[in-house]
Amino acid sequence: MPAPTGRRLAVAERWAHLIGIMTTRAARIETLIRQHFAPVQLRVADDSALHAGHAGAQPGGETHYTVLVVSPAFQGQTRIARSRAVHALLDAEFQTGLHALALTLRTPEEQARATGA
Amino acid sequence: MANPVFDRIQSDISDNSVMLYMKGTAMFPQCGFSARVVQILSHMGVPFKTANVLEDAELRDGIKQFSNWPTIPQLYVAGEFVGGCDIVTEMFQSGELKTALEEKGVPVANG
């Protein structure tokens, strides 16, 4: 007879796994970026359908994404450093079939300049 | 430096001022992102060399580890990693790419 705590833990783990496989990759990307960069603007687009049949595409899709993050967290960081921070955050997604990630990573000031606002 | 392909990459990026790791060739790119970087470099009239990662699984994995960058294409100028398609495009649009190339002694025919 396993200890109740152990069993409760096992149940929790099973739920976590289920939630993990039930969410879309886009939703996971969005959640991770929100938690990590506290963006003032965030857009995650799943472009996988546009790439169906191409190299890197998979039958279930969820391979190609375009992401815009506007966050003060990018202040003072080079373009490469910003992208690397996002890549590192999404490492588990790259390990599980994320193939292409088009990134636009701006500070609020850069975004204002870019959009002429 | 455990990966033997690192030596090859190191000599490629040292010997070629502008080196592009891509999918397909400059003539026949096999990915839209690679095609865009080829288009930018060609438009600028910059001489560049390419390596096709689709023909070489070791290189395809190796270049990602070498640069600590998970996607292709990857552009190197004077031995330094510049970025992938998004960064190259942004730098081209802002004029920074021209400056960066010229600073490294690469002639740019067209801004």
Backbone of each chain as ProteinMPNN parsed JSONL, in Angstrom:
{"seq_chain_A": "MPAPTGRRLAVAERWAHLIGIMTTRAARIETLIRQHFAPVQLRVADDSALHAGHAGAQPGGETHYTVLVVSPAFQGQTRIARSRAVHALLDAEFQTGLHALALTLRTPEEQARATGA", "coords_chain_A": {"N_chain_A": [[0.852, -1.204, 0.0], [0.901, 2.017, -1.084], [2.168, 5.095, 0.27], [-0.104, 7.735, 1.076], [0.703, 10.306, 0.308], [2.532, 9.796, -1.692], [0.894, 8.63, -3.568], [-0.838, 10.701, -4.121], [0.922, 12.425, -5.252], [1.606, 11.03, -7.55], [-0.806, 11.102, -8.909], [-1.038, 13.832, -9.313], [1.128, 14.236, -10.958], [0.323, 12.803, -13.188], [-1.854, 14.321, -14.009], [-0.537, 16.716, -14.61], [0.944, 15.882, -16.769], [-1.101, 15.227, -18.555], [-2.299, 17.752, -18.917], [-0.168, 18.999, -20.076], [0.022, 17.627, -22.553], [-2.366, 18.267, -23.587], [-2.497, 20.97, -24.111], [-1.891, 23.375, -26.706], [1.067, 23.901, -28.711], [1.405, 26.556, -29.286], [0.005, 27.77, -27.198], [1.565, 27.01, -25.046], [3.986, 28.259, -25.667], [3.173, 30.892, -25.509], [2.437, 31.106, -22.791], [4.891, 30.592, -21.474], [6.47, 32.722, -22.415], [5.04, 34.921, -21.461], [5.32, 34.533, -18.69], [8.07, 34.777, -18.392], [9.052, 37.106, -19.687], [7.268, 39.135, -19.214], [5.651, 40.62, -21.196], [4.592, 43.662, -22.858], [3.3, 43.533, -25.122], [2.273, 40.802, -27.086], [2.415, 38.354, -29.552], [1.57, 35.347, -30.935], [1.816, 33.322, -33.616], [0.697, 30.488, -35.319], [2.135, 29.127, -37.97], [2.187, 26.739, -39.206], [0.543, 25.378, -41.023], [1.017, 26.667, -43.401], [3.367, 25.615, -44.168], [3.029, 22.978, -44.646], [3.976, 19.805, -45.748], [6.483, 20.663, -46.468], [10.072, 20.544, -45.764], [10.725, 19.623, -42.427], [8.139, 19.975, -41.627], [5.45, 18.399, -39.882], [3.041, 15.74, -39.61], [1.101, 16.385, -37.617], [1.325, 19.097, -37.505], [2.208, 22.15, -35.807], [4.849, 23.157, -36.021], [5.956, 25.458, -37.194], [6.364, 28.815, -36.325], [5.498, 32.266, -35.779], [6.568, 34.91, -33.86], [5.953, 37.767, -31.931], [7.392, 39.767, -29.538], [7.103, 42.303, -27.265], [8.876, 43.867, -24.926], [10.146, 45.356, -21.929], [12.217, 43.982, -20.906], [14.115, 43.455, -22.811], [15.733, 45.567, -23.042], [18.865, 47.028, -23.596], [19.993, 44.675, -24.468], [21.662, 42.735, -26.967], [20.603, 41.851, -30.33], [21.139, 39.169, -30.816], [21.421, 38.166, -28.214], [18.845, 38.55, -27.202], [17.318, 36.813, -28.83], [18.56, 34.406, -28.162], [17.787, 34.153, -25.5], [15.069, 33.677, -25.772], [15.134, 31.333, -27.295], [16.34, 29.609, -25.429], [14.441, 29.527, -23.435], [12.446, 28.173, -24.76], [13.45, 25.699, -25.205], [12.608, 23.023, -24.657], [10.501, 22.807, -26.407], [11.77, 23.001, -28.894], [13.11, 20.605, -28.75], [11.065, 18.87, -29.15], [10.011, 18.994, -31.709], [9.492, 21.605, -32.586], [10.28, 23.649, -35.235], [10.717, 25.938, -36.798], [11.101, 29.318, -35.961], [10.152, 32.399, -36.171], [11.279, 35.422, -35.063], [10.407, 38.528, -33.645], [11.718, 40.806, -31.618], [11.359, 43.285, -29.401], [11.991, 46.314, -27.558], [9.64, 48.402, -25.768], [10.042, 51.037, -26.687], [11.398, 50.677, -29.122], [9.427, 49.33, -30.509], [7.469, 51.303, -30.685], [8.777, 53.103, -32.336], [9.115, 51.5, -34.618], [6.523, 51.036, -35.439], [5.617, 53.48, -35.862], [4.18, 54.759, -33.967]], "CA_chain_A": [[0.0, 0.0, 0.0], [1.772, 3.206, -1.142], [1.796, 6.211, 1.128], [-1.051, 8.634, 0.403], [1.378, 11.433, -0.331], [3.104, 9.282, -2.932], [-0.169, 8.432, -4.55], [-1.329, 12.016, -4.522], [1.952, 12.957, -6.135], [1.485, 10.329, -8.837], [-2.005, 11.63, -9.571], [-0.699, 15.194, -9.749], [2.031, 14.13, -12.114], [-0.458, 12.369, -14.341], [-2.614, 15.491, -14.46], [0.384, 17.664, -15.232], [1.279, 15.322, -18.077], [-2.279, 15.38, -19.403], [-2.435, 19.167, -19.265], [0.93, 19.258, -21.003], [-0.239, 17.152, -23.912], [-3.636, 18.806, -24.082], [-2.359, 22.338, -24.583], [-1.188, 23.503, -27.976], [2.405, 24.462, -28.571], [1.249, 28.017, -29.28], [-0.401, 28.171, -25.848], [2.724, 26.849, -24.148], [4.932, 29.323, -26.001], [2.607, 32.136, -24.987], [2.533, 31.078, -21.325], [6.297, 30.711, -21.067], [6.955, 34.079, -22.704], [4.382, 35.826, -20.506], [5.93, 34.371, -17.37], [9.49, 35.102, -18.358], [9.401, 38.443, -20.193], [6.214, 40.1, -18.876], [5.569, 41.5, -22.371], [3.47, 44.598, -22.97], [2.599, 43.073, -26.319], [2.724, 39.448, -27.445], [1.622, 37.729, -30.609], [2.112, 34.044, -31.328], [1.043, 32.801, -34.736], [1.086, 29.155, -35.782], [2.165, 29.15, -39.446], [2.535, 25.384, -39.651], [-0.246, 24.97, -42.19], [1.639, 27.249, -44.602], [4.577, 24.861, -44.488], [2.689, 21.559, -44.739], [4.627, 19.123, -46.872], [7.875, 21.102, -46.598], [11.008, 19.972, -44.808], [10.501, 20.052, -41.057], [6.723, 19.891, -41.298], [5.037, 17.098, -39.362], [1.618, 15.535, -39.862], [0.262, 17.088, -36.649], [1.605, 20.535, -37.518], [2.92, 22.677, -34.634], [6.281, 23.178, -36.33], [6.41, 26.776, -37.65], [5.7, 29.882, -35.578], [5.985, 33.64, -35.837], [6.314, 35.46, -32.535], [6.343, 39.152, -31.628], [7.423, 40.065, -28.103], [7.53, 43.654, -26.912], [9.105, 43.803, -23.475], [11.265, 46.165, -21.407], [13.305, 43.063, -20.53], [15.124, 43.39, -23.878], [16.54, 46.787, -22.965], [20.309, 46.851, -23.403], [20.463, 43.369, -24.957], [21.847, 42.647, -28.416], [19.606, 41.02, -31.005], [21.466, 37.754, -30.613], [21.125, 37.821, -26.818], [17.383, 38.46, -27.058], [16.863, 35.563, -29.449], [19.061, 33.266, -27.385], [16.968, 34.027, -24.289], [13.81, 33.037, -26.172], [15.46, 29.95, -27.665], [16.607, 28.829, -24.217], [13.154, 29.36, -22.758], [11.622, 27.232, -25.526], [14.299, 24.544, -25.542], [11.825, 21.777, -24.65], [9.689, 22.808, -27.627], [12.683, 22.648, -29.993], [13.427, 19.177, -28.618], [9.894, 18.056, -29.462], [9.445, 19.2, -33.047], [9.464, 23.0, -33.046], [11.253, 23.619, -36.326], [11.029, 27.288, -37.255], [10.585, 30.314, -35.035], [10.498, 33.746, -36.637], [11.169, 36.25, -33.863], [10.597, 39.976, -33.596], [11.877, 41.032, -30.179], [11.601, 44.727, -29.303], [11.609, 47.061, -26.366], [8.475, 49.245, -26.095], [10.484, 52.21, -27.462], [11.667, 50.207, -30.489], [8.145, 49.002, -31.125], [6.828, 52.578, -31.003], [9.467, 53.643, -33.498], [8.876, 50.63, -35.776], [5.125, 51.099, -35.893], [5.326, 54.89, -36.099], [3.185, 55.211, -32.968]], "C_chain_A": [[0.884, 1.25, 0.0], [1.264, 4.302, -0.215], [0.888, 7.156, 0.371], [-0.352, 9.796, -0.316], [1.954, 11.008, -1.68], [2.048, 9.138, -3.996], [-0.698, 9.766, -5.053], [-0.345, 12.647, -5.527], [1.818, 12.341, -7.537], [0.291, 10.872, -9.624], [-1.713, 13.024, -10.122], [0.183, 15.162, -10.977], [1.267, 13.732, -13.369], [-1.277, 13.535, -14.91], [-1.712, 16.477, -15.19], [0.732, 17.193, -16.635], [0.12, 15.518, -19.045], [-2.451, 16.819, -19.859], [-1.368, 19.535, -20.292], [0.601, 18.818, -22.408], [-1.54, 17.714, -24.473], [-3.496, 20.233, -24.607], [-1.667, 22.336, -25.939], [0.192, 24.076, -27.716], [2.319, 25.995, -28.504], [0.897, 28.507, -27.879], [0.766, 28.06, -24.878], [3.75, 27.952, -24.4], [4.456, 30.632, -25.365], [2.769, 32.205, -23.46], [3.967, 31.3, -20.868], [6.806, 32.135, -21.266], [6.324, 35.096, -21.748], [5.048, 35.758, -19.146], [7.325, 34.96, -17.332], [9.789, 36.554, -18.726], [8.387, 39.524, -19.826], [5.999, 41.096, -20.022], [4.396, 42.48, -22.279], [2.671, 44.281, -24.232], [3.168, 41.716, -26.7], [1.799, 38.88, -28.508], [2.304, 36.427, -30.985], [1.233, 33.498, -32.439], [1.593, 31.447, -35.152], [0.974, 29.142, -37.312], [2.326, 27.758, -40.039], [1.802, 24.976, -40.924], [0.362, 25.494, -43.489], [2.822, 26.416, -45.076], [4.302, 23.366, -44.628], [3.36, 20.95, -45.965], [6.063, 19.552, -47.086], [8.753, 20.345, -45.61], [10.697, 20.507, -43.422], [9.043, 20.007, -40.646], [6.409, 18.482, -40.796], [3.539, 16.97, -39.552], [0.721, 16.32, -38.886], [0.45, 18.594, -36.656], [2.456, 20.937, -36.333], [4.432, 22.716, -34.837], [6.801, 24.593, -36.614], [5.615, 27.891, -36.959], [6.33, 31.236, -35.864], [5.576, 34.318, -34.534], [6.811, 36.906, -32.454], [6.292, 39.335, -30.12], [7.902, 41.5, -27.926], [7.651, 43.691, -25.393], [10.276, 44.686, -23.068], [12.467, 45.283, -21.053], [14.419, 43.031, -21.577], [16.057, 44.608, -23.881], [18.011, 46.451, -22.752], [20.849, 45.514, -23.874], [20.633, 43.409, -26.47], [20.739, 41.774, -29.013], [19.856, 39.545, -30.727], [21.106, 37.33, -29.189], [19.623, 37.671, -26.594], [16.875, 37.131, -27.613], [17.311, 34.357, -28.644], [18.22, 33.058, -26.125], [15.647, 33.331, -24.62], [14.054, 31.571, -26.551], [15.631, 29.079, -26.426], [15.299, 28.53, -23.483], [12.32, 28.266, -23.433], [12.389, 25.971, -25.912], [13.505, 23.24, -25.622], [10.96, 21.678, -25.911], [10.551, 22.452, -28.849], [12.999, 21.152, -29.962], [12.267, 18.301, -29.083], [9.21, 18.486, -30.755], [9.264, 20.636, -33.491], [10.61, 23.177, -34.034], [11.672, 25.023, -36.751], [10.331, 28.311, -36.371], [11.055, 31.686, -35.518], [10.23, 34.716, -35.497], [11.319, 37.727, -34.172], [10.575, 40.339, -32.12], [12.271, 42.487, -29.971], [11.31, 45.245, -27.902], [10.395, 47.906, -26.75], [8.872, 50.451, -26.948], [10.739, 51.807, -28.917], [10.36, 49.898, -31.221], [7.412, 50.278, -31.541], [7.45, 53.17, -32.248], [9.119, 52.846, -34.763], [7.46, 50.78, -36.321], [4.688, 52.544, -36.091], [4.311, 55.454, -35.098], [3.774, 56.295, -32.067]], "O_chain_A": [[1.556, 1.516, 0.996], [0.065, 4.408, 0.043], [1.067, 7.368, -0.828], [-0.763, 10.21, -1.4], [1.882, 11.74, -2.667], [2.259, 9.471, -5.162], [-0.969, 9.94, -6.241], [-0.737, 13.297, -6.496], [1.905, 13.03, -8.553], [0.366, 11.075, -10.836], [-2.089, 13.353, -11.247], [0.014, 15.947, -11.91], [1.519, 14.244, -14.46], [-1.377, 13.708, -16.124], [-2.068, 17.005, -16.244], [0.808, 17.989, -17.571], [0.312, 15.916, -20.194], [-2.715, 17.082, -21.033], [-1.623, 20.276, -21.242], [0.866, 19.548, -23.363], [-1.788, 17.65, -25.677], [-4.282, 20.664, -25.451], [-0.942, 21.399, -26.273], [0.462, 24.652, -26.662], [3.062, 26.639, -27.764], [1.416, 29.525, -27.42], [0.94, 28.905, -24.0], [4.315, 28.51, -23.459], [5.237, 31.373, -24.768], [3.182, 33.228, -22.914], [4.221, 32.106, -19.974], [7.486, 32.689, -20.402], [6.993, 36.018, -21.284], [5.312, 36.784, -18.519], [7.715, 35.577, -16.341], [10.681, 37.168, -18.141], [8.617, 40.703, -20.094], [6.155, 42.301, -19.822], [3.353, 42.172, -21.702], [1.526, 44.705, -24.387], [4.379, 41.497, -26.648], [0.575, 38.919, -28.383], [3.489, 36.415, -31.317], [0.048, 33.241, -32.232], [2.801, 31.278, -35.316], [-0.123, 29.146, -37.87], [2.573, 27.614, -41.237], [2.368, 24.314, -41.793], [0.247, 24.864, -44.54], [3.23, 26.498, -46.235], [5.238, 22.572, -44.719], [3.316, 21.505, -47.063], [6.801, 18.883, -47.81], [8.268, 19.615, -44.746], [10.434, 21.698, -43.253], [8.733, 20.0, -39.455], [7.02, 17.504, -41.226], [2.837, 17.976, -39.645], [-0.307, 16.859, -39.295], [-0.204, 19.299, -35.887], [3.321, 20.179, -35.894], [5.199, 22.356, -33.944], [7.955, 24.898, -36.311], [4.385, 27.918, -36.996], [7.523, 31.342, -36.15], [4.406, 34.309, -34.15], [7.932, 37.219, -32.853], [5.26, 39.085, -29.496], [8.984, 41.861, -28.388], [6.661, 43.565, -24.672], [11.28, 44.759, -23.775], [13.588, 45.772, -20.916], [15.541, 42.627, -21.274], [17.036, 44.659, -24.626], [18.362, 45.691, -21.849], [22.035, 45.235, -23.704], [19.845, 44.04, -27.173], [20.037, 41.059, -28.299], [18.935, 38.778, -30.446], [20.547, 36.253, -28.986], [19.184, 36.769, -25.88], [16.11, 36.42, -26.962], [16.554, 33.404, -28.459], [17.967, 31.921, -25.727], [15.164, 32.501, -23.85], [13.285, 30.686, -26.178], [15.133, 27.955, -26.372], [15.087, 27.426, -22.981], [11.586, 27.531, -22.772], [12.006, 25.264, -26.844], [13.702, 22.444, -26.54], [10.72, 20.582, -26.417], [10.12, 21.702, -29.724], [13.138, 20.514, -31.006], [12.459, 17.121, -29.377], [7.993, 18.364, -30.894], [8.918, 20.882, -34.647], [11.765, 22.893, -33.717], [12.846, 25.267, -37.032], [9.142, 28.196, -36.072], [12.201, 32.078, -35.3], [9.102, 34.828, -35.019], [12.245, 38.133, -34.875], [9.551, 40.201, -31.451], [13.383, 42.887, -30.318], [10.496, 44.687, -27.166], [10.142, 48.108, -27.938], [8.121, 50.848, -27.839], [10.34, 52.519, -29.838], [10.222, 50.18, -32.411], [6.808, 50.332, -32.612], [6.746, 53.68, -33.119], [8.865, 53.416, -35.824], [7.234, 50.663, -37.525], [3.539, 52.811, -36.443], [3.674, 56.478, -35.344], [3.09, 56.794, -31.173]]}, "seq_chain_B": "MANPVFDRIQSDISDNSVMLYMKGTAMFPQCGFSARVVQILSHMGVPFKTANVLEDAELRDGIKQFSNWPTIPQLYVAGEFVGGCDIVTEMFQSGELKTALEEKGVPVANG", "coords_chain_B": {"N_chain_B": [[35.401, 21.252, -27.404], [34.619, 18.889, -28.711], [33.279, 17.963, -30.901], [33.986, 16.879, -34.131], [33.243, 18.22, -36.426], [33.34, 20.838, -35.835], [35.891, 21.889, -36.35], [35.948, 22.039, -39.104], [33.903, 23.888, -39.556], [35.027, 26.083, -38.267], [37.251, 26.594, -39.919], [35.963, 27.171, -42.3], [34.52, 29.533, -41.679], [36.583, 31.192, -41.086], [38.054, 31.314, -43.425], [36.307, 32.407, -45.252], [34.945, 35.489, -45.743], [32.242, 36.128, -45.758], [29.983, 33.875, -44.838], [27.502, 31.556, -45.323], [25.352, 29.363, -43.753], [22.979, 27.213, -44.845], [19.752, 25.95, -46.084], [19.699, 24.067, -48.881], [20.982, 25.514, -51.93], [22.617, 28.586, -53.02], [21.636, 29.064, -55.527], [19.468, 27.31, -55.642], [17.622, 27.56, -53.171], [16.191, 25.773, -50.406], [14.334, 26.484, -48.561], [12.276, 28.984, -47.23], [13.297, 30.882, -45.448], [16.062, 30.659, -45.65], [16.237, 31.345, -48.335], [15.568, 34.021, -48.243], [17.739, 35.261, -46.979], [19.783, 34.752, -48.806], [18.799, 36.245, -50.904], [18.969, 38.85, -49.878], [21.772, 39.157, -49.503], [22.609, 38.82, -52.127], [21.325, 40.942, -53.369], [22.717, 43.023, -52.174], [25.072, 42.758, -53.4], [27.178, 41.354, -52.372], [29.975, 39.249, -52.093], [29.642, 35.838, -51.291], [29.92, 32.681, -49.531], [28.322, 29.508, -49.477], [27.059, 26.823, -47.41], [25.432, 23.784, -47.641], [23.275, 22.518, -45.424], [21.482, 20.481, -45.601], [22.608, 18.499, -47.016], [24.296, 17.27, -45.341], [24.249, 15.747, -42.468], [25.793, 15.799, -40.16], [26.938, 18.314, -40.196], [24.638, 19.824, -40.086], [23.629, 19.38, -37.488], [25.937, 20.05, -36.121], [26.487, 22.772, -36.661], [24.497, 24.04, -35.3], [25.148, 23.52, -32.673], [27.66, 24.659, -32.554], [27.192, 27.41, -32.839], [25.394, 27.77, -30.882], [22.666, 28.025, -31.526], [19.433, 27.369, -32.583], [18.325, 27.17, -35.149], [18.274, 27.216, -38.804], [18.624, 29.476, -41.517], [22.111, 30.456, -40.902], [24.212, 33.183, -40.539], [27.566, 34.12, -40.97], [30.018, 36.603, -40.491], [33.236, 37.561, -41.188], [34.159, 35.527, -39.486], [32.487, 35.775, -37.328], [29.414, 35.136, -35.692], [26.44, 36.375, -36.995], [23.645, 36.181, -37.137], [20.321, 34.79, -37.662], [17.698, 34.463, -40.107], [15.752, 36.428, -39.295], [17.219, 38.379, -37.864], [19.172, 39.131, -39.728], [17.526, 40.192, -41.703], [16.316, 42.365, -40.323], [18.619, 43.873, -39.778], [19.457, 44.455, -42.326], [17.353, 46.053, -43.251], [17.585, 48.254, -41.567], [19.984, 49.261, -42.254], [22.179, 48.545, -40.832], [23.439, 46.202, -41.515], [24.939, 46.678, -43.794], [26.81, 48.49, -42.765], [28.032, 46.824, -40.85], [29.195, 44.887, -42.498], [30.947, 46.415, -44.067], [32.628, 47.421, -42.128], [34.036, 45.166, -41.567], [35.557, 44.97, -43.748], [34.314, 44.025, -46.016], [33.276, 44.518, -49.276], [30.415, 46.383, -50.215], [28.11, 46.551, -52.709], [25.623, 47.554, -52.99], [23.426, 49.23, -50.904]], "CA_chain_B": [[35.621, 21.083, -28.846], [34.572, 17.445, -28.942], [32.675, 17.675, -32.193], [34.974, 17.029, -35.208], [32.757, 19.122, -37.467], [33.668, 22.208, -35.403], [37.112, 22.307, -37.036], [35.569, 22.377, -40.475], [33.156, 25.15, -39.484], [35.975, 27.132, -37.899], [38.069, 26.994, -41.065], [35.059, 27.799, -43.281], [34.156, 30.913, -41.321], [37.815, 31.983, -41.092], [38.524, 31.48, -44.806], [35.331, 33.123, -46.067], [34.475, 36.667, -44.981], [30.794, 36.002, -45.594], [29.704, 32.436, -44.928], [26.095, 31.315, -44.988], [24.881, 27.985, -43.588], [21.597, 27.31, -45.315], [19.131, 24.749, -46.637], [19.766, 24.202, -50.325], [22.12, 26.284, -52.431], [22.255, 29.958, -53.366], [20.853, 28.966, -56.755], [18.215, 26.616, -55.338], [17.339, 27.467, -51.727], [15.086, 24.843, -50.137], [13.606, 26.965, -47.394], [11.992, 30.395, -47.436], [14.148, 31.725, -44.611], [17.374, 30.646, -46.31], [16.104, 32.078, -49.595], [15.529, 35.456, -47.988], [19.094, 35.738, -46.684], [20.485, 34.734, -50.096], [18.267, 37.372, -51.671], [19.533, 40.08, -49.303], [23.21, 39.223, -49.814], [22.733, 38.996, -53.574], [20.914, 42.324, -53.636], [23.782, 43.921, -51.71], [26.245, 42.531, -54.24], [28.244, 40.88, -51.495], [30.402, 37.878, -52.385], [29.484, 34.962, -50.126], [29.991, 31.245, -49.757], [27.259, 28.826, -48.737], [27.15, 25.392, -47.142], [24.079, 23.212, -47.61], [23.187, 21.597, -44.275], [20.624, 19.341, -45.931], [23.438, 17.446, -47.601], [25.291, 16.853, -44.374], [23.58, 15.691, -41.163], [26.755, 16.192, -39.109], [27.05, 19.771, -40.252], [23.344, 20.377, -39.692], [23.616, 19.381, -36.018], [27.152, 20.691, -35.626], [26.444, 24.237, -36.745], [23.585, 24.498, -34.239], [25.903, 23.476, -31.411], [28.782, 25.595, -32.675], [26.717, 28.782, -32.652], [24.352, 27.78, -29.854], [21.522, 28.632, -32.234], [18.731, 26.133, -32.965], [17.693, 27.156, -36.47], [19.01, 27.526, -40.031], [20.02, 29.77, -41.859], [23.008, 31.164, -39.985], [25.182, 33.979, -41.288], [28.806, 34.512, -40.304], [30.832, 37.607, -41.176], [34.585, 37.615, -40.625], [34.299, 34.554, -38.402], [31.566, 36.047, -36.22], [28.002, 34.844, -35.935], [25.632, 37.595, -37.092], [22.275, 35.845, -36.786], [19.532, 34.033, -38.632], [16.928, 35.236, -41.083], [15.099, 37.615, -38.718], [18.225, 39.385, -37.5], [19.775, 39.619, -40.973], [16.519, 41.039, -42.357], [16.21, 43.629, -39.562], [19.857, 44.642, -39.955], [19.452, 44.94, -43.711], [16.378, 47.142, -43.355], [18.021, 49.435, -40.809], [21.275, 49.723, -42.77], [23.265, 48.054, -39.976], [24.159, 45.089, -42.147], [25.928, 47.308, -44.674], [27.859, 49.008, -41.88], [28.754, 45.705, -40.242], [30.006, 44.253, -43.538], [32.023, 47.326, -44.461], [33.573, 47.469, -41.001], [34.883, 43.966, -41.645], [36.295, 45.022, -45.004], [33.594, 43.386, -47.12], [32.695, 45.552, -50.124], [28.98, 46.294, -50.441], [27.821, 47.306, -53.925], [24.263, 48.088, -52.914], [22.986, 49.293, -49.503]], "C_chain_B": [[35.608, 19.604, -29.215], [34.101, 17.121, -30.361], [33.666, 17.933, -33.343], [34.528, 18.014, -36.289], [33.065, 20.59, -37.116], [34.91, 22.744, -36.125], [36.806, 22.792, -38.448], [34.824, 23.714, -40.491], [34.116, 26.297, -39.208], [36.803, 27.565, -39.105], [37.211, 27.631, -42.164], [34.795, 29.262, -42.945], [35.397, 31.804, -41.235], [38.241, 32.301, -42.523], [37.575, 32.303, -45.67], [34.725, 34.271, -45.257], [32.979, 36.615, -44.746], [30.42, 34.553, -45.87], [28.271, 32.206, -44.464], [25.813, 29.813, -44.914], [23.39, 28.002, -43.869], [21.056, 25.948, -45.747], [19.029, 24.945, -48.14], [20.992, 25.011, -50.708], [21.652, 27.699, -52.772], [21.353, 29.963, -54.604], [19.481, 28.347, -56.495], [18.002, 26.474, -53.827], [16.139, 26.543, -51.497], [14.306, 25.222, -48.899], [13.438, 28.465, -47.57], [12.912, 31.319, -46.654], [15.564, 31.799, -45.192], [17.332, 31.479, -47.58], [16.163, 33.586, -49.355], [16.932, 36.014, -47.725], [19.934, 35.76, -47.969], [20.085, 35.961, -50.916], [18.87, 38.693, -51.18], [21.006, 40.219, -49.686], [23.425, 39.475, -51.308], [22.392, 40.425, -53.967], [22.033, 43.304, -53.272], [25.049, 43.782, -52.55], [27.449, 42.077, -53.442], [28.668, 39.475, -51.919], [30.238, 37.011, -51.136], [29.568, 33.503, -50.524], [28.876, 30.593, -48.948], [27.64, 27.377, -48.466], [25.729, 24.881, -46.976], [23.975, 22.179, -46.488], [22.312, 20.381, -44.578], [21.421, 18.174, -46.52], [24.349, 16.796, -46.575], [24.702, 16.902, -42.952], [24.504, 16.132, -40.029], [26.873, 17.698, -39.029], [25.771, 20.415, -39.734], [23.214, 20.442, -38.17], [24.763, 20.212, -35.471], [27.06, 22.204, -35.605], [25.535, 24.795, -35.638], [24.284, 24.516, -32.889], [26.999, 24.537, -31.413], [28.348, 27.017, -32.316], [25.788, 28.918, -31.455], [23.118, 28.496, -30.386], [20.749, 27.502, -32.878], [18.195, 26.075, -34.391], [18.677, 27.537, -37.578], [18.125, 28.497, -40.817], [20.797, 30.444, -40.722], [24.075, 31.879, -40.802], [26.386, 34.331, -40.409], [29.519, 35.558, -41.149], [32.156, 37.717, -40.439], [34.708, 36.723, -39.382], [33.341, 34.744, -37.243], [30.133, 35.756, -36.617], [27.196, 36.142, -35.917], [24.197, 37.318, -36.671], [21.619, 34.991, -37.85], [18.738, 34.986, -39.505], [16.325, 36.516, -40.499], [16.097, 38.729, -38.472], [18.845, 39.98, -38.759], [18.799, 40.566, -41.679], [16.403, 42.398, -41.656], [17.439, 44.506, -39.797], [19.961, 45.211, -41.366], [18.545, 46.166, -43.817], [16.843, 48.412, -42.659], [19.345, 49.999, -41.326], [22.46, 49.219, -41.958], [24.09, 46.953, -40.638], [25.26, 45.626, -43.052], [27.111, 47.794, -43.833], [28.712, 47.87, -41.325], [29.678, 45.034, -41.262], [31.199, 45.132, -43.89], [33.075, 47.451, -43.364], [34.535, 46.284, -41.034], [35.624, 43.895, -42.982], [35.618, 44.311, -46.156], [32.951, 44.477, -47.979], [31.195, 45.316, -50.356], [28.636, 47.18, -51.633], [26.538, 48.107, -53.779], [23.793, 48.073, -51.463], [21.721, 48.527, -49.279]], "O_chain_B": [[36.479, 19.128, -29.942], [34.497, 16.108, -30.937], [34.133, 19.058, -33.518], [35.366, 18.579, -36.992], [33.052, 21.463, -37.984], [34.966, 23.924, -36.47], [37.329, 23.805, -38.914], [35.085, 24.567, -41.34], [34.032, 27.353, -39.836], [37.036, 28.758, -39.302], [37.673, 28.523, -42.876], [34.842, 30.125, -43.821], [35.287, 33.029, -41.303], [38.722, 33.397, -42.811], [37.98, 32.839, -46.701], [34.082, 34.056, -44.23], [32.493, 37.001, -43.683], [30.529, 34.073, -46.999], [27.882, 32.604, -43.367], [26.01, 29.085, -45.888], [22.631, 28.717, -43.214], [21.772, 24.947, -45.776], [18.364, 25.865, -48.617], [21.921, 25.172, -49.916], [20.454, 27.978, -52.81], [20.427, 30.767, -54.707], [18.47, 28.786, -57.043], [18.182, 25.389, -53.273], [15.194, 26.529, -52.286], [13.687, 24.371, -48.261], [14.363, 29.145, -48.014], [13.268, 32.4, -47.124], [16.181, 32.864, -45.221], [18.264, 32.227, -47.875], [16.73, 34.333, -50.153], [17.271, 37.103, -48.188], [20.709, 36.691, -48.186], [20.922, 36.62, -51.533], [19.235, 39.55, -51.985], [21.435, 41.28, -50.142], [24.305, 40.241, -51.702], [23.074, 41.04, -54.787], [22.264, 44.288, -53.975], [25.978, 44.58, -52.429], [28.592, 42.374, -53.789], [27.819, 38.6, -52.087], [30.65, 37.408, -50.046], [29.326, 33.131, -51.673], [28.527, 31.066, -47.867], [28.435, 26.782, -49.192], [24.923, 25.474, -46.259], [24.53, 21.085, -46.597], [22.396, 19.366, -43.886], [20.972, 17.028, -46.522], [25.093, 15.872, -46.902], [24.664, 17.958, -42.321], [24.065, 16.757, -39.063], [26.903, 18.282, -37.946], [25.813, 21.424, -39.031], [22.745, 21.442, -37.627], [24.61, 20.966, -34.511], [27.499, 22.848, -34.652], [25.777, 25.881, -35.112], [24.052, 25.401, -32.066], [27.234, 25.217, -30.415], [29.04, 27.729, -31.59], [25.432, 30.027, -31.055], [22.606, 29.437, -29.78], [21.325, 26.734, -33.649], [17.664, 25.045, -34.807], [19.747, 28.094, -37.33], [16.907, 28.326, -40.769], [20.229, 30.923, -39.74], [24.751, 31.278, -41.637], [26.24, 34.775, -39.271], [29.617, 35.422, -42.369], [32.196, 37.938, -39.228], [35.283, 37.119, -38.368], [33.366, 33.976, -36.281], [29.694, 36.079, -37.721], [27.257, 36.91, -34.957], [23.595, 38.106, -35.941], [22.257, 34.534, -38.799], [19.069, 36.166, -39.625], [16.378, 37.571, -41.131], [15.856, 39.882, -38.826], [19.024, 41.194, -38.85], [19.199, 41.612, -42.19], [16.393, 43.444, -42.305], [17.325, 45.717, -39.991], [20.486, 46.305, -41.572], [18.922, 47.184, -44.398], [16.536, 49.518, -43.103], [19.781, 51.07, -40.903], [23.611, 49.433, -42.337], [25.279, 46.793, -40.359], [26.373, 45.098, -43.075], [28.268, 47.534, -44.163], [29.942, 47.937, -41.327], [30.804, 44.659, -40.936], [32.326, 44.649, -43.998], [34.267, 47.572, -43.646], [35.681, 46.378, -40.596], [36.243, 42.881, -43.304], [36.258, 44.019, -47.166], [32.166, 45.278, -47.471], [30.767, 44.2, -50.654], [28.835, 48.394, -51.594], [26.383, 49.183, -54.357], [23.761, 47.009, -50.843], [21.218, 48.479, -48.157]]}, "name": "protein", "num_of_chains": 2, "seq": "MPAPTGRRLAVAERWAHLIGIMTTRAARIETLIRQHFAPVQLRVADDSALHAGHAGAQPGGETHYTVLVVSPAFQGQTRIARSRAVHALLDAEFQTGLHALALTLRTPEEQARATGAMANPVFDRIQSDISDNSVMLYMKGTAMFPQCGFSARVVQILSHMGVPFKTANVLEDAELRDGIKQFSNWPTIPQLYVAGEFVGGCDIVTEMFQSGELKTALEEKGVPVANG"}
